[in-house]
Amino acid sequence: MSDDDSRTGPPARPADPVARAVAAAREAGLPCAVLDLAGVRDKAGFLDACAGQLGLPGWFGRNWDALADLLGDPDSLPLADGGVLVVRGWRELAAASPGDWETARTLLGDSAAGARESGRGVTALLALEGEG
């Protein structure tokens, strides 16, 4: 038996804090996804990222109302029933298009409030990567 075979204890955790948060959520039995907004600078890019990375249905209209409808109806999302959405890379969007970011953040916040009230829905966490 090698030294590696005799190790005990928990498995190694990923070094990336977002990956650690996702792993912890999944270990707790929560559905979890990451929305990576790196390179996203406007509403169209944000909605495209949501559609592509979150597995939104084909009928998603790529507008704020359609996203609000989806976030408000957890049965239509892969993260239904208490899912956690970790949003990373959002600072570029916030700097380039503050109004679009405020709308996106409001929609995510409203979804989180609905999840708290109903016990269902998506809770979004903003990754504060690079903060000192």
PyRosetta script that sets phi, psi and omega in degrees:
from pyrosetta import init, pose_from_sequence

init()
pose = pose_from_sequence("MSDDDSRTGPPARPADPVARAVAAAREAGLPCAVLDLAGVRDKAGFLDACAGQLGLPGWFGRNWDALADLLGDPDSLPLADGGVLVVRGWRELAAASPGDWETARTLLGDSAAGARESGRGVTALLALEGEG")
pose.set_psi(1, 130.7)
pose.set_omega(1, 178.3)
pose.set_phi(2, -82.8)
pose.set_psi(2, 166.4)
pose.set_omega(2, 177.3)
pose.set_phi(3, -58.8)
pose.set_psi(3, -35.3)
pose.set_omega(3, -179.4)
pose.set_phi(4, -65.5)
pose.set_psi(4, -31.5)
pose.set_omega(4, -178.7)
pose.set_phi(5, -74.1)
pose.set_psi(5, -18.0)
pose.set_omega(5, -175.5)
pose.set_phi(6, -97.2)
pose.set_psi(6, 2.5)
pose.set_omega(6, -179.5)
pose.set_phi(7, -64.6)
pose.set_psi(7, 142.7)
pose.set_omega(7, 173.4)
pose.set_phi(8, -127.1)
pose.set_psi(8, 170.6)
pose.set_omega(8, 179.0)
pose.set_phi(9, 107.2)
pose.set_psi(9, -178.8)
pose.set_omega(9, -176.8)
pose.set_phi(10, -68.8)
pose.set_psi(10, 155.0)
pose.set_omega(10, 177.1)
pose.set_phi(11, -64.8)
pose.set_psi(11, 155.9)
pose.set_omega(11, 179.6)
pose.set_phi(12, -61.3)
pose.set_psi(12, 141.1)
pose.set_omega(12, 178.8)
pose.set_phi(13, -94.2)
pose.set_psi(13, 148.1)
pose.set_omega(13, 176.3)
pose.set_phi(14, -61.6)
pose.set_psi(14, 148.7)
pose.set_omega(14, -179.4)
pose.set_phi(15, -73.9)
pose.set_psi(15, -31.6)
pose.set_omega(15, -178.9)
pose.set_phi(16, -69.0)
pose.set_psi(16, 124.3)
pose.set_omega(16, -178.2)
pose.set_phi(17, -59.6)
pose.set_psi(17, -35.5)
pose.set_omega(17, 178.5)
pose.set_phi(18, -67.3)
pose.set_psi(18, -43.0)
pose.set_omega(18, 177.5)
pose.set_phi(19, -61.5)
pose.set_psi(19, -37.1)
pose.set_omega(19, 177.3)
pose.set_phi(20, -65.0)
pose.set_psi(20, -42.5)
pose.set_omega(20, 179.1)
pose.set_phi(21, -63.2)
pose.set_psi(21, -42.6)
pose.set_omega(21, 178.8)
pose.set_phi(22, -63.7)
pose.set_psi(22, -44.7)
pose.set_omega(22, 178.8)
pose.set_phi(23, -61.0)
pose.set_psi(23, -42.6)
pose.set_omega(23, 179.9)
pose.set_phi(24, -64.8)
pose.set_psi(24, -41.7)
pose.set_omega(24, 178.4)
pose.set_phi(25, -62.5)
pose.set_psi(25, -44.6)
pose.set_omega(25, -179.6)
pose.set_phi(26, -66.2)
pose.set_psi(26, -37.8)
pose.set_omega(26, 177.1)
pose.set_phi(27, -63.5)
pose.set_psi(27, -30.0)
pose.set_omega(27, 178.3)
pose.set_phi(28, -81.9)
pose.set_psi(28, 0.5)
pose.set_omega(28, 177.6)
pose.set_phi(29, 86.2)
pose.set_psi(29, 14.3)
pose.set_omega(29, 180.0)
pose.set_phi(30, -95.3)
pose.set_psi(30, 133.8)
pose.set_omega(30, 172.2)
pose.set_phi(31, -64.9)
pose.set_psi(31, 141.7)
pose.set_omega(31, -173.7)
pose.set_phi(32, -146.2)
pose.set_psi(32, 142.8)
pose.set_omega(32, 175.8)
pose.set_phi(33, -141.8)
pose.set_psi(33, 159.6)
pose.set_omega(33, 176.6)
pose.set_phi(34, -115.9)
pose.set_psi(34, 130.9)
pose.set_omega(34, 173.0)
pose.set_phi(35, -106.6)
pose.set_psi(35, 107.1)
pose.set_omega(35, -177.8)
pose.set_phi(36, -95.7)
pose.set_psi(36, 112.7)
pose.set_omega(36, -176.5)
pose.set_phi(37, -99.3)
pose.set_psi(37, 14.9)
pose.set_omega(37, 178.0)
pose.set_phi(38, -55.0)
pose.set_psi(38, 127.3)
pose.set_omega(38, 179.8)
pose.set_phi(39, 86.3)
pose.set_psi(39, -6.9)
pose.set_omega(39, -179.9)
pose.set_phi(40, -82.5)
pose.set_psi(40, 128.7)
pose.set_omega(40, -175.1)
pose.set_phi(41, -125.8)
pose.set_psi(41, -2.1)
pose.set_omega(41, -177.1)
pose.set_phi(42, -157.3)
pose.set_psi(42, 177.6)
pose.set_omega(42, -178.3)
pose.set_phi(43, -56.6)
pose.set_psi(43, -48.2)
pose.set_omega(43, -178.4)
pose.set_phi(44, -58.6)
pose.set_psi(44, -44.3)
pose.set_omega(44, 178.3)
pose.set_phi(45, -63.9)
pose.set_psi(45, -40.2)
pose.set_omega(45, 178.3)
pose.set_phi(46, -62.8)
pose.set_psi(46, -48.6)
pose.set_omega(46, -178.2)
pose.set_phi(47, -66.5)
pose.set_psi(47, -36.5)
pose.set_omega(47, 175.5)
pose.set_phi(48, -63.9)
pose.set_psi(48, -41.7)
pose.set_omega(48, 178.3)
pose.set_phi(49, -62.5)
pose.set_psi(49, -42.8)
pose.set_omega(49, 178.0)
pose.set_phi(50, -60.3)
pose.set_psi(50, -48.3)
pose.set_omega(50, -178.0)
pose.set_phi(51, -60.4)
pose.set_psi(51, -46.9)
pose.set_omega(51, -175.0)
pose.set_phi(52, -75.1)
pose.set_psi(52, -38.1)
pose.set_omega(52, -173.4)
pose.set_phi(53, -92.6)
pose.set_psi(53, -21.2)
pose.set_omega(53, -176.2)
pose.set_phi(54, -104.4)
pose.set_psi(54, 2.3)
pose.set_omega(54, 178.1)
pose.set_phi(55, 63.9)
pose.set_psi(55, 39.2)
pose.set_omega(55, -179.4)
pose.set_phi(56, -67.4)
pose.set_psi(56, 151.9)
pose.set_omega(56, -177.1)
pose.set_phi(57, -63.7)
pose.set_psi(57, 157.1)
pose.set_omega(57, -177.7)
pose.set_phi(58, -59.5)
pose.set_psi(58, -25.1)
pose.set_omega(58, -179.2)
pose.set_phi(59, -80.1)
pose.set_psi(59, -2.1)
pose.set_omega(59, 179.5)
pose.set_phi(60, -56.6)
pose.set_psi(60, 120.8)
pose.set_omega(60, -172.3)
pose.set_phi(61, -82.7)
pose.set_psi(61, 2.9)
pose.set_omega(61, -179.9)
pose.set_phi(62, 52.2)
pose.set_psi(62, 50.3)
pose.set_omega(62, 171.5)
pose.set_phi(63, -142.8)
pose.set_psi(63, 166.1)
pose.set_omega(63, -174.8)
pose.set_phi(64, -60.8)
pose.set_psi(64, -41.9)
pose.set_omega(64, -178.7)
pose.set_phi(65, -62.6)
pose.set_psi(65, -42.3)
pose.set_omega(65, 179.6)
pose.set_phi(66, -64.8)
pose.set_psi(66, -40.2)
pose.set_omega(66, 178.1)
pose.set_phi(67, -65.6)
pose.set_psi(67, -42.2)
pose.set_omega(67, 177.9)
pose.set_phi(68, -60.3)
pose.set_psi(68, -41.5)
pose.set_omega(68, 178.4)
pose.set_phi(69, -61.1)
pose.set_psi(69, -44.5)
pose.set_omega(69, -179.5)
pose.set_phi(70, -65.9)
pose.set_psi(70, -44.2)
pose.set_omega(70, -179.8)
pose.set_phi(71, -66.8)
pose.set_psi(71, -28.2)
pose.set_omega(71, 178.8)
pose.set_phi(72, -83.4)
pose.set_psi(72, -9.4)
pose.set_omega(72, -179.5)
pose.set_phi(73, -122.9)
pose.set_psi(73, 86.0)
pose.set_omega(73, -174.7)
pose.set_phi(74, -59.7)
pose.set_psi(74, -20.1)
pose.set_omega(74, 178.7)
pose.set_phi(75, -68.4)
pose.set_psi(75, -18.2)
pose.set_omega(75, -178.4)
pose.set_phi(76, -92.6)
pose.set_psi(76, -2.2)
pose.set_omega(76, -177.7)
pose.set_phi(77, -113.7)
pose.set_psi(77, 151.8)
pose.set_omega(77, 174.2)
pose.set_phi(78, -65.4)
pose.set_psi(78, -15.8)
pose.set_omega(78, -177.9)
pose.set_phi(79, -100.0)
pose.set_psi(79, 27.1)
pose.set_omega(79, -177.1)
pose.set_phi(80, -58.9)
pose.set_psi(80, 159.8)
pose.set_omega(80, 174.8)
pose.set_phi(81, 57.6)
pose.set_psi(81, 61.6)
pose.set_omega(81, 171.8)
pose.set_phi(82, 88.3)
pose.set_psi(82, 25.8)
pose.set_omega(82, -179.6)
pose.set_phi(83, -70.1)
pose.set_psi(83, 156.6)
pose.set_omega(83, 179.0)
pose.set_phi(84, -115.9)
pose.set_psi(84, 128.4)
pose.set_omega(84, 177.2)
pose.set_phi(85, -113.5)
pose.set_psi(85, 116.8)
pose.set_omega(85, 177.1)
pose.set_phi(86, -96.8)
pose.set_psi(86, 120.1)
pose.set_omega(86, -178.6)
pose.set_phi(87, -102.7)
pose.set_psi(87, 119.9)
pose.set_omega(87, -179.6)
pose.set_phi(88, -124.1)
pose.set_psi(88, 160.3)
pose.set_omega(88, 177.4)
pose.set_phi(89, 70.3)
pose.set_psi(89, 23.8)
pose.set_omega(89, -173.1)
pose.set_phi(90, -84.3)
pose.set_psi(90, -14.4)
pose.set_omega(90, -174.0)
pose.set_phi(91, -63.2)
pose.set_psi(91, -35.2)
pose.set_omega(91, 179.3)
pose.set_phi(92, -63.3)
pose.set_psi(92, -43.6)
pose.set_omega(92, 176.4)
pose.set_phi(93, -62.6)
pose.set_psi(93, -44.3)
pose.set_omega(93, -179.0)
pose.set_phi(94, -60.6)
pose.set_psi(94, -38.0)
pose.set_omega(94, -179.5)
pose.set_phi(95, -77.2)
pose.set_psi(95, -40.9)
pose.set_omega(95, -174.4)
pose.set_phi(96, -77.8)
pose.set_psi(96, -33.1)
pose.set_omega(96, -175.6)
pose.set_phi(97, -145.1)
pose.set_psi(97, 74.4)
pose.set_omega(97, -175.0)
pose.set_phi(98, -56.4)
pose.set_psi(98, -36.6)
pose.set_omega(98, 179.7)
pose.set_phi(99, -65.8)
pose.set_psi(99, -43.5)
pose.set_omega(99, 177.7)
pose.set_phi(100, -64.6)
pose.set_psi(100, -41.2)
pose.set_omega(100, 179.6)
pose.set_phi(101, -64.5)
pose.set_psi(101, -40.5)
pose.set_omega(101, 179.6)
pose.set_phi(102, -62.1)
pose.set_psi(102, -42.1)
pose.set_omega(102, 177.5)
pose.set_phi(103, -63.1)
pose.set_psi(103, -46.1)
pose.set_omega(103, 179.7)
pose.set_phi(104, -61.3)
pose.set_psi(104, -45.0)
pose.set_omega(104, -179.6)
pose.set_phi(105, -64.1)
pose.set_psi(105, -38.0)
pose.set_omega(105, 177.7)
pose.set_phi(106, -64.0)
pose.set_psi(106, -44.2)
pose.set_omega(106, 178.6)
pose.set_phi(107, -61.9)
pose.set_psi(107, -42.7)
pose.set_omega(107, 178.2)
pose.set_phi(108, -65.2)
pose.set_psi(108, -40.3)
pose.set_omega(108, 178.2)
pose.set_phi(109, -65.3)
pose.set_psi(109, -41.3)
pose.set_omega(109, 177.5)
pose.set_phi(110, -62.7)
pose.set_psi(110, -38.6)
pose.set_omega(110, 177.8)
pose.set_phi(111, -63.9)
pose.set_psi(111, -42.0)
pose.set_omega(111, 178.9)
pose.set_phi(112, -63.8)
pose.set_psi(112, -40.7)
pose.set_omega(112, 178.6)
pose.set_phi(113, -63.6)
pose.set_psi(113, -42.1)
pose.set_omega(113, 177.4)
pose.set_phi(114, -63.4)
pose.set_psi(114, -37.5)
pose.set_omega(114, 178.5)
pose.set_phi(115, -64.5)
pose.set_psi(115, -40.5)
pose.set_omega(115, 179.0)
pose.set_phi(116, -64.4)
pose.set_psi(116, -41.7)
pose.set_omega(116, -177.0)
pose.set_phi(117, -71.0)
pose.set_psi(117, -39.2)
pose.set_omega(117, -173.7)
pose.set_phi(118, -100.1)
pose.set_psi(118, -16.7)
pose.set_omega(118, -174.5)
pose.set_phi(119, 79.3)
pose.set_psi(119, 5.6)
pose.set_omega(119, 178.4)
pose.set_phi(120, -133.1)
pose.set_psi(120, 155.5)
pose.set_omega(120, 176.9)
pose.set_phi(121, 119.7)
pose.set_psi(121, -172.2)
pose.set_omega(121, -173.9)
pose.set_phi(122, -105.9)
pose.set_psi(122, 131.7)
pose.set_omega(122, 171.9)
pose.set_phi(123, -106.7)
pose.set_psi(123, 123.1)
pose.set_omega(123, -179.1)
pose.set_phi(124, -98.3)
pose.set_psi(124, 136.4)
pose.set_omega(124, 175.8)
pose.set_phi(125, -118.6)
pose.set_psi(125, 129.5)
pose.set_omega(125, 178.2)
pose.set_phi(126, -92.5)
pose.set_psi(126, 122.6)
pose.set_omega(126, 179.0)
pose.set_phi(127, -77.3)
pose.set_psi(127, 124.7)
pose.set_omega(127, -180.0)
pose.set_phi(128, -98.5)
pose.set_psi(128, 57.0)
pose.set_omega(128, -177.8)
pose.set_phi(129, -66.2)
pose.set_psi(129, 139.9)
pose.set_omega(129, 176.9)
pose.set_phi(130, 82.6)
pose.set_psi(130, 0.2)
pose.set_omega(130, 177.5)
pose.set_phi(131, -75.1)
pose.set_psi(131, 141.1)
pose.set_omega(131, -180.0)
pose.set_phi(132, -90.8)
pose.dump_pdb("model.pdb")
